[in-house]
């Protein structure tokens, strides 16, 4: 991310859920790292498991606490196809506004 001259979008394929420990600490660290790069377009997590409800609630809480736009950083989706479609739509929207 640091040296890439173009937009990079990040999609995480969640197979294991949240790491051990306090999830707020993990989310704060991840958000701080992600939002410091101006070329990071969107980041989201693909999780087909219904367990994604708890992490998504934690992300919503962390986003409010730390002032992070969760439509860009931290969205949960059900499939890789959905993630790609969201990214493509956002890229098209950005290009049309340039």
C-alpha positions as CSV (number, residue, x, y, z in Angstrom):
1,X,0.0,0.0,0.0
2,X,2.8,2.4,0.8
3,X,4.4,2.4,-2.6
4,X,1.5,1.5,-4.9
5,X,0.7,4.6,-7.1
6,X,-2.9,3.4,-7.7
7,X,-6.0,2.5,-5.7
8,X,-6.0,-0.8,-3.9
9,X,-9.1,-2.5,-2.5
10,X,-8.9,-5.1,0.1
11,X,-11.2,-8.1,0.5
12,X,-10.6,-10.5,3.4
13,X,-12.0,-14.0,3.1
14,X,-12.9,-14.8,6.7
15,X,-12.7,-18.5,7.6
16,X,-11.9,-18.2,11.3
17,X,-13.7,-15.2,12.8
18,X,-12.4,-12.6,15.2
19,X,-9.0,-13.1,16.9
20,X,-8.8,-13.9,20.6
21,X,-8.8,-11.0,23.1
22,X,-10.6,-7.7,23.2
23,X,-12.1,-7.2,19.7
24,X,-12.2,-3.4,20.1
25,X,-8.4,-3.3,20.4
26,X,-8.0,-5.4,17.3
27,X,-10.5,-3.3,15.4
28,X,-8.9,0.0,16.4
29,X,-5.4,-1.2,15.3
30,X,-6.8,-2.5,12.0
31,X,-8.7,0.7,11.3
32,X,-5.7,2.9,12.2
33,X,-3.5,0.9,9.8
34,X,-6.0,0.9,7.0
35,X,-7.0,4.5,7.1
36,X,-3.5,5.9,7.0
37,X,-3.1,5.0,3.3
38,X,-4.8,7.4,1.0
39,X,-4.7,4.9,-1.9
40,X,-6.7,2.3,0.0
41,X,-10.1,2.4,-1.7
42,X,-12.3,0.0,0.2
43,X,-11.8,-2.9,2.6
44,X,-14.4,-5.5,3.5
45,X,-14.7,-9.0,4.8
46,X,-16.4,-11.9,3.2
47,X,-18.1,-14.2,5.7
48,X,-20.7,-16.7,4.8
49,X,-21.2,-17.7,8.5
50,X,-24.0,-16.2,10.5
51,X,-21.4,-15.5,13.2
52,X,-20.6,-12.4,11.1
53,X,-23.4,-10.6,13.0
54,X,-21.3,-10.1,16.1
55,X,-18.2,-8.9,14.3
56,X,-20.3,-6.5,12.2
57,X,-21.8,-5.1,15.4
58,X,-18.3,-4.7,16.8
59,X,-17.2,-2.9,13.6
60,X,-20.2,-0.6,13.8
61,X,-19.4,0.3,17.4
62,X,-15.7,0.8,16.6
63,X,-16.5,2.9,13.6
64,X,-18.7,5.2,15.6
65,X,-16.1,5.4,18.4
66,X,-13.2,6.1,16.1
67,X,-14.9,8.1,13.4
68,X,-14.3,5.6,10.5
69,X,-16.5,5.4,7.4
70,X,-17.7,1.8,7.5
71,X,-19.1,1.9,4.0
72,X,-15.4,2.1,2.9
73,X,-13.6,0.3,5.7
74,X,-15.1,-2.6,7.5
75,X,-18.2,-3.8,5.6
76,X,-19.2,-7.4,5.9
77,X,-20.6,-9.2,2.8
78,X,-21.8,-12.7,2.1
79,X,-19.7,-13.6,-1.0
80,X,-16.7,-12.7,-3.0
81,X,-19.0,-11.9,-5.9
82,X,-20.8,-9.3,-3.8
83,X,-17.5,-7.8,-2.6
84,X,-16.3,-7.4,-6.2
85,X,-19.6,-5.9,-7.4
86,X,-19.5,-3.3,-4.6
87,X,-15.9,-2.4,-5.4
88,X,-16.6,-2.2,-9.2
89,X,-19.6,0.1,-8.5
90,X,-17.6,2.3,-6.3
91,X,-14.7,2.5,-8.8
92,X,-17.2,3.4,-11.6
93,X,-18.8,6.1,-9.4
94,X,-15.4,7.6,-8.6
95,X,-14.3,7.6,-12.2
96,X,-17.5,9.3,-13.3
97,X,-17.1,12.0,-10.8
98,X,-13.5,12.8,-11.9
